[in-house]
């Protein structure tokens, strides 16, 4: 399997070669056309020139041409690849370069032919002639016939020039090709470097090295998004891994104490050291209840956090919910002589799963009552705006130290471990509450001051399409 980099370099090089070859081909064609036009024009000019010179050599008194002059003109014309022949009307005698200098004339034609063959191997040319009238004082005095290798031919200088141009084209093409390949390597390196980074990261992640991050150094939106997505995935996996390890450690830690208590008590009773009294069996039962609660809560939290459970959402009559809570907590409230004040009005509603929202309220009120002094107040407030219903549970209890607040919603987190062991809290209630609020698309925050009290604020979003907000 080829790498993207080598594929890109090969593709880029092929495209470059194709472009350069096409360019050279068309350039060559147009160059040749220009050259043919130029050579043909040169030849026509040369013939015209010869004709003028010949006419100037006409002597009216002899009614013939100056033969010496004609010889000079014919020699000069031969140098330019032209073989001239002059015929007069008065039959005073024809002058023919081919008979005068037959060998040179043939040599010139052969040379022109070999020049053309060397440049264009498929060139089909041969000896051509054209005849022009020689006109003196508006009357034809004779004819000039010019023979040459045609349809056109290149002399040595022109051939050399054309060869030089072709060589330069070849050379420039070569240089462009090298530049194109180098650019191809550079470009493919730039494109593939972030992909290689992503592959490397993916391998590390696959090997369990969660949390690895790669620098975003490319300028391509797609590869940058890929790196960002992998970075995000890596951090999320790391977070999940830490959470998983923490959870395993927490569960093991939480279960160890009640299990060893239970084991100790039961072994003592089985060995006959302890009498299986009502009180001792009751204590074992308490531990089992505690264990069952932990396991149930853990399962509940898992379902909520992993969205395993569907929410049964609807409009919840909040004052009615509060009335129910007052009844549920009446015993505890009476015990501590705490007043539960519900600041709600008829028409206050929350959009959500009634069972789950009630569970949140129970958790918060239970904590508020738990950590409040006797004869104090716990207040439930309800406010709403266009986007959400805001529910607050405030107490004037012992409060929570500021440094503990960021960890409060973590599972098994307790502010004062020994204190809570005594009060029976397991530190899962707030994690469940947060998971429920977040499942509703809301958020929960806590504000607290030591010895002054704590306020939990939950924000539940209102569904816009219902239009029930006034
Ligand atoms: P727990 O079952 O221990 O109450 P939670 O998750 O409900 O577990 O609460 C976590 C910890 O937060 C509690 O152990 C307690 O230390 C602290 N906490 C919660 N609510 C209050 C509150 N209203 N006042 C003071 N401390 C609180």
Boltz pocket constraint, residues with backbone or C-beta under 6 A from the ligand:
constraints:
  - pocket:
      binder: B
      contacts: [[A, 363], [A, 364], [A, 367], [A, 368], [A, 371], [A, 395], [A, 397], [A, 398], [A, 399], [A, 400], [A, 408], [A, 410], [A, 413], [A, 414], [A, 415], [A, 416], [A, 420], [A, 424], [A, 425], [A, 426], [A, 427], [A, 428], [A, 429], [A, 430], [A, 431], [A, 454]]
      max_distance: 6.0
